[in-house]
Amino acid sequence: MTPGAAAAQGQPGDDAHAVTAQALDEVVAATDLRHLDEVRARYLGRGDGLLTVLKRRVGGMTDPAARAQLGKTLNELSTRVEEALAERQAALSAAVESQRRQSEVVDLTRPAPPLRRGYLHPTTRCARDIRRIFAHLGYTAVGGPEVEYDRYNFTLVNMPPGHPSRDTQATFYIDDVRLLRTHTSPVQIRSMVALGVPLKVIVPGKAYRRDYDATHFPMFHQVEGLCVDRDITVADLKGTLEFFARSMFGPERAIRLRPHHFRFTEPSLEVDVSCMVCGGDGCRTCKGSGWIEILGSGMVHPDVLRNGGVDPDRFTGFAFGMGIERIAQLAYGIEDGRLLYENDLRFIRQM
Ligand code: DAH
């Protein structure tokens, strides 16, 4: 029924019925929440809403019975419009919500943005490789203090006070009795004392010397190895280091032992590995010799065994020590060793 038709019937409240019918049509026709708010304001607005205005007019009617009757009708019609508004509002809100959900849908097939991975520093990686290789041979990794007693760092590994051999290891002293350890060898003594024999340990760790040039850094890394048992010979040393060299540098590698001198071993040996670049023919890396020096080693000196509480008449052992940076350079083909200290992420990512 249109408002005009309702008015034409001329009955009380027909205006109200017509206005209500129009309101209900507009409510249904509203296509969004803002539009619906406009409809609400047009019919129920406090000041000039059409139904509000009608209610005000009813208040001014003089016939109490007619006034009550029409007032009641108007209230009912308003309630119907309010209910229609609420229902439509719920429907429109639900539509908005479902649209939002659809637009926020998670596409599980979409490729993920690339994540930047962290990498192990080559020095760390190399230390872990060395540990793993020696773990296969039954070695346990142990540690020791970096601030060490002069006694452990030098005296107990057969470098007594005043001995010129101490000068080969430019030392950072902390006071008269303590220093930054210049090598991992003092952990030989600590291990024998703490763990007893038989014993198979490796000691990856930091060492410090007052050296600073293109190839020397005041802090560097070493791995010490110590094996003490009954009847250990140079043959055991050689087999062990051969296994290490092949695991680290490839199955083709050979090693050779050269006589050398260290205070804490007798005999002392330097160990070369056949060049991993040229295979032994001679190249720039091996300076044409086909061999590259990788570590120092030897049979543990009886005095050192004694200083570790071990009876050299019953036990023998071998020891070795290597620089991790050097091994990393050779194993991973890093030509400039300074790269290992510069913390340049581009270099580390490239590894
Ligand atoms: N401590 C020696 C150094 O720092 C390396 C070394 C040589 C360790 C021979 C050993 C060894 O255990 O037997 O230069």
Residues whose N, C-alpha, C, O or C-beta is under 5 A from the ligand:
A	BS01	DAH	T182 H183 S185 G225 F262 T265 G296 S297 G298 A319 F320 G321
